[in-house]
Amino acid sequence: MEKPVLVVLAAGMGSRYGGLKQMDSVGSCGQCLVDYSIYDARRAGFETVIFVIKKELETDFRNMVGDRISQGVSVRYAFQDLADLTEELDVPEGRSRPWGTTHAVLAARKLINGPFAVINADDYYGPEAFRVLYDYLAHHTDRPDCFQYAMVGYHLGKTLSDHGGVNRGICRTNRDGLLENIVEQLDIEKEGEGGRFTTDGGQNWNYLTGDTLVSMNIWGFQRSFLEEAEKRFPILLHRALALHPKEGEIQLPVMVTDMLDRGRAQVRVLSSGEKWFGVTYREDKPKVVEALRQKTEAGLYPENLWA
């Protein structure tokens, strides 16, 4: 059995943040958020990292991130290209935005031969998430009748920003801890220990408790995901573009939900009690820097991760 590898999605631009937040330093020795994620992943057992980036960012990304991290793990690169897998589709004129996170994962399909995990480059997930995910991938394979995947879930109250609304995938599970569906909810604001959102401009508010289970885009897949997603991607994208020609895309929850609805897969939800950190807004950065400083002082991380 192939050892699990880690796929890091780093092709996106942080529009609300205002730049390449994947490359922004949050550690005293120049580390960015993805350094800490990969350090945790390496401790859990992952030895190979595949960065999915835009080709035009390759030189900067290698110089600012990849070369440093390659001191600790094997680093490979895949490039998300708007033309990939869309030969039979009419790309809307002026479209430059990538086709979503499913398309980003598929960009790495030729580099993956076995089980793999997927994370965002601009999120801090904590050591426990990588331990439980690696353990799952190392000890589970697909059943003949059903693909076997995993997702690490977080409590909503540990994922919200103090500086504005965030988008979160609200998860529903069954009694056996299997994922039933994910509903993307936009602009959830922090409200006490939980959150709130509105769909009518603020006239009415819907409230979510702090322990509401959400997806933060950390997944565990078998090689079968790539084969199935490659077949389904053009079909789902065609539907999305029919509704939203300029903005249509296929995010991972959409592809996973499609597989669940067709009975092709089961997704085990692995829980993480840790606090998620991310830099959705520039104002979030000082809090993230301080949290990582405290974790370093407590001995969870060395001062220089890759020394």
C-alpha positions as CSV (number, residue, x, y, z in Angstrom):
1,M,0.0,0.0,0.0
2,E,1.3,3.5,-1.0
3,K,2.0,5.8,1.9
4,P,-0.5,8.7,2.2
5,V,0.7,12.0,0.7
6,L,-0.5,15.5,1.5
7,V,-2.0,17.8,-1.2
8,V,-1.9,21.5,-0.3
9,L,-4.2,23.9,-2.2
10,A,-2.3,27.1,-2.7
11,A,-3.5,28.5,-6.0
12,G,-6.1,30.9,-4.6
13,M,-5.8,34.6,-4.0
14,G,-7.2,35.9,-0.8
15,S,-9.5,38.6,-2.1
16,R,-10.8,39.8,1.3
17,Y,-7.3,39.6,2.7
18,G,-5.8,41.5,-0.2
19,G,-2.9,39.4,-1.5
20,L,-1.0,36.1,-1.4
21,K,-1.8,35.3,2.2
22,Q,-0.2,31.8,1.7
23,M,3.2,33.5,1.6
24,D,2.7,35.9,4.5
25,S,5.0,35.3,7.5
26,V,3.4,34.5,10.9
27,G,6.4,32.9,12.6
28,S,9.5,34.5,14.0
29,C,11.8,32.7,11.5
30,G,9.7,33.6,8.5
31,Q,7.3,30.7,8.6
32,C,3.9,31.0,7.1
33,L,0.8,29.1,8.2
34,V,1.4,26.2,5.8
35,D,4.8,25.6,7.5
36,Y,3.1,24.7,10.7
37,S,0.5,22.5,8.9
38,I,3.2,20.6,7.1
39,Y,5.3,20.3,10.2
40,D,2.3,18.8,12.0
41,A,1.7,16.5,9.0
42,R,5.3,15.3,8.9
43,R,5.1,14.4,12.6
44,A,1.9,12.4,11.9
45,G,3.6,10.4,9.1
46,F,3.2,12.3,5.8
47,E,6.5,12.4,4.0
48,T,5.5,13.9,0.6
49,V,3.8,17.2,0.0
50,I,2.3,18.3,-3.4
51,F,1.6,22.0,-3.7
52,V,-1.1,23.0,-6.2
53,I,-0.3,26.5,-7.4
54,K,-0.6,28.8,-10.4
55,K,2.2,28.4,-12.9
56,E,3.0,32.1,-12.9
57,L,3.6,32.0,-9.1
58,E,6.0,29.1,-9.2
59,T,9.3,31.0,-8.8
60,D,8.0,33.2,-6.0
61,F,6.4,30.2,-4.2
62,R,9.5,28.1,-4.4
63,N,11.7,30.9,-3.1
64,M,9.3,32.0,-0.3
65,V,7.8,28.7,0.8
66,G,8.7,25.5,-1.1
67,D,12.5,25.6,-0.8
68,R,12.3,26.1,2.9
69,I,9.8,23.3,3.5
70,S,11.8,20.9,1.2
71,Q,14.4,20.7,4.1
72,G,11.9,18.6,6.0
73,V,9.7,16.8,3.5
74,S,9.7,15.8,-0.2
75,V,8.1,18.6,-2.2
76,R,6.4,18.4,-5.6
77,Y,4.3,20.8,-7.6
78,A,1.2,20.7,-9.7
79,F,-0.3,23.6,-11.6
80,Q,-3.9,24.5,-11.8
81,D,-4.7,25.5,-15.4
82,L,-8.1,26.9,-16.5
83,A,-7.9,24.8,-19.7
84,D,-7.4,21.5,-17.9
85,L,-10.4,19.2,-18.1
86,T,-12.5,21.8,-19.9
87,E,-11.8,20.9,-23.6
88,E,-15.5,20.3,-24.3
89,L,-16.8,23.3,-22.5
90,D,-17.2,26.9,-23.7
91,V,-15.1,28.9,-21.2
92,P,-16.9,32.2,-20.6
93,E,-15.1,35.2,-22.2
94,G,-12.9,37.0,-19.7
95,R,-13.0,34.1,-17.2
96,S,-9.7,33.8,-15.3
97,R,-10.9,32.5,-12.0
98,P,-10.0,28.8,-11.4
99,W,-12.7,26.1,-11.4
100,G,-12.8,25.5,-7.6
101,T,-11.1,23.2,-5.2
102,T,-12.1,19.9,-6.9
103,H,-10.4,21.2,-10.1
104,A,-7.3,22.1,-7.9
105,V,-7.1,18.6,-6.5
106,L,-7.5,17.1,-10.0
107,A,-4.5,19.2,-11.1
108,A,-2.3,16.8,-9.0
109,R,-3.9,13.6,-10.3
110,K,-0.8,12.5,-12.2
111,L,1.4,12.8,-9.1
112,I,-0.9,10.7,-6.8
113,N,-0.8,6.9,-6.8
114,G,-2.5,6.1,-3.5
115,P,-4.3,7.6,-0.5
116,F,-3.9,11.4,0.1
117,A,-5.0,14.2,2.3
118,V,-6.1,17.6,1.2
119,I,-5.7,20.9,3.1
120,N,-5.8,24.7,2.4
121,A,-2.5,26.5,2.5
122,D,-3.9,29.3,4.5
123,D,-5.4,27.4,7.5
124,Y,-3.9,26.1,10.7
125,Y,-5.5,22.8,11.6
126,G,-3.5,21.6,14.6
127,P,-1.5,18.4,15.2
128,E,-4.5,16.3,16.2
129,A,-6.2,16.7,12.8
130,F,-3.2,15.3,10.9
131,R,-2.8,12.4,13.4
132,V,-6.3,11.2,13.0
133,L,-6.4,11.7,9.3
134,Y,-3.1,9.9,8.6
135,D,-4.2,7.0,10.9
136,Y,-7.4,6.7,8.9
137,L,-5.7,6.7,5.5
138,A,-3.0,4.2,6.7
139,H,-5.6,1.7,7.9
140,H,-8.6,2.0,5.5
141,T,-9.1,1.2,1.9
142,D,-12.1,1.3,-0.4
143,R,-14.8,-1.4,-0.1
144,P,-15.7,-3.2,-3.4
145,D,-19.2,-1.5,-3.3
146,C,-18.3,1.9,-1.9
147,F,-15.4,4.4,-1.7
148,Q,-14.2,5.1,1.9
149,Y,-13.1,8.7,2.6
150,A,-12.7,10.9,5.6
151,M,-13.1,14.5,6.7
152,V,-11.9,16.2,9.9
153,G,-14.7,18.3,11.4
154,Y,-14.4,21.4,13.6
155,H,-16.7,23.2,16.0
156,L,-18.0,26.4,14.5
157,G,-17.2,28.4,17.5
158,K,-13.5,27.6,17.1
159,T,-13.4,28.8,13.5
160,L,-15.0,32.3,13.4
161,S,-13.3,35.6,12.9
162,D,-13.6,38.6,15.1
163,H,-13.4,40.9,12.1
164,G,-16.2,39.9,9.7
165,G,-18.3,37.2,8.2
166,V,-16.8,33.8,7.0
167,N,-18.2,31.0,4.8
168,R,-18.4,27.6,6.4
169,G,-19.7,24.2,5.3
170,I,-22.3,23.1,7.8
171,C,-22.2,19.3,8.2
172,R,-24.9,16.8,9.0
173,T,-23.9,13.3,10.1
174,N,-25.8,10.1,11.0
175,R,-25.6,8.1,14.1
176,D,-22.6,6.2,12.8
177,G,-20.5,9.3,12.4
178,L,-20.8,9.3,8.6
179,L,-21.3,12.5,6.6
180,E,-24.8,12.9,5.1
181,N,-24.4,16.3,3.5
182,I,-22.7,19.7,3.6
183,V,-24.5,23.0,3.2
184,E,-22.3,26.0,2.4
185,Q,-23.4,29.0,4.5
186,L,-22.1,32.4,3.6
187,D,-21.1,35.3,5.9
188,I,-21.4,33.7,9.3
189,E,-20.7,36.4,11.9
190,K,-19.4,35.7,15.4
191,E,-22.2,35.9,18.0
192,G,-21.2,34.9,21.6
193,E,-19.9,31.4,21.6
194,G,-21.6,30.6,18.2
195,G,-22.5,32.4,15.0
196,R,-25.3,34.0,13.1
197,F,-26.2,34.7,9.5
198,T,-28.9,36.5,7.5
199,T,-30.4,35.9,4.1
200,D,-32.5,39.1,3.9
201,G,-30.0,41.9,4.6
202,G,-30.3,41.7,8.4
203,Q,-34.0,41.9,8.9
204,N,-33.9,38.4,10.3
205,W,-31.1,36.3,11.7
206,N,-30.4,32.6,12.0
207,Y,-28.3,31.4,14.9
208,L,-25.8,28.5,15.1
209,T,-24.4,27.0,18.3
210,G,-20.7,27.0,18.9
211,D,-20.6,23.2,18.7
212,T,-22.1,23.1,15.2
213,L,-20.0,20.8,13.1
214,V,-18.3,22.5,10.1
215,S,-15.9,21.5,7.3
216,M,-12.6,23.4,7.0
217,N,-11.6,21.6,3.8
218,I,-9.3,19.0,5.3
219,W,-10.1,15.7,3.6
220,G,-8.8,12.1,3.3
221,F,-9.3,10.4,0.0
222,Q,-8.3,7.2,-1.8
223,R,-7.0,7.2,-5.4
224,S,-10.5,6.4,-6.5
225,F,-11.6,9.9,-5.7
226,L,-9.5,11.3,-8.6
227,E,-10.8,8.7,-11.0
228,E,-14.5,9.4,-10.1
229,A,-14.0,13.2,-9.9
230,E,-12.3,13.3,-13.3
231,K,-15.4,11.7,-14.9
232,R,-17.9,13.8,-13.0
233,F,-16.2,17.2,-13.1
234,P,-17.2,18.2,-16.6
235,I,-20.8,17.2,-16.0
236,L,-21.1,19.2,-12.7
237,L,-19.2,22.2,-14.1
238,H,-21.5,22.3,-17.1
239,R,-24.5,22.5,-14.7
240,A,-22.8,25.2,-12.6
241,L,-21.9,27.4,-15.6
242,A,-25.4,27.2,-16.9
243,L,-26.5,28.8,-13.7
244,H,-23.6,31.1,-13.1
245,P,-21.5,31.6,-16.3
246,K,-19.0,34.0,-14.8
247,E,-18.6,32.4,-11.3
248,G,-19.5,28.7,-11.7
249,E,-17.0,26.3,-10.0
250,I,-17.0,22.9,-8.3
251,Q,-15.8,23.0,-4.7
252,L,-14.8,19.7,-3.0
253,P,-18.0,19.6,-0.9
254,V,-20.0,19.7,-4.1
255,M,-18.1,16.7,-5.6
256,V,-18.3,14.8,-2.3
257,T,-22.0,15.4,-2.0
258,D,-22.5,14.2,-5.5
259,M,-20.8,10.9,-4.7
260,L,-22.8,10.6,-1.4
261,D,-26.1,11.2,-3.2
262,R,-25.2,8.5,-5.8
263,G,-24.2,6.0,-3.2
264,R,-20.6,5.9,-4.5
265,A,-18.9,6.9,-1.3
266,Q,-19.0,7.0,2.5
267,V,-17.2,9.8,4.4
268,R,-16.2,9.2,8.0
269,V,-16.2,12.4,10.0
270,L,-13.2,12.6,12.3
271,S,-13.5,15.1,15.1
272,S,-10.9,17.7,16.2
273,G,-11.3,19.5,19.4
274,E,-8.5,22.0,18.5
275,K,-9.0,25.6,17.6
276,W,-8.7,26.4,13.9
277,F,-6.7,29.5,13.0
278,G,-6.8,31.4,9.7
279,V,-6.2,34.8,8.2
280,T,-9.4,35.6,6.4
281,Y,-8.9,39.3,7.1
282,R,-5.7,41.3,7.6
283,E,-6.9,42.1,11.1
284,D,-6.8,38.4,11.9
285,K,-3.1,38.2,11.6
286,P,-1.9,39.5,15.0
287,K,-4.1,37.0,16.8
288,V,-2.7,34.1,14.8
289,V,0.9,35.3,15.3
290,E,0.3,35.5,19.1
291,A,-1.3,32.0,19.2
292,L,1.6,30.5,17.4
293,R,4.1,32.3,19.6
294,Q,2.4,30.8,22.6
295,K,2.4,27.3,21.2
296,T,6.1,27.7,20.4
297,E,6.9,28.9,23.9
298,A,4.9,25.9,25.3
299,G,7.2,23.6,23.3
300,L,4.7,22.4,20.7
301,Y,6.9,23.8,17.9
302,P,10.6,24.7,17.7
303,E,11.5,28.3,17.0
304,N,12.8,27.4,13.5
305,L,10.7,24.6,12.2
306,W,13.1,23.4,9.5
307,A,16.5,24.0,11.1
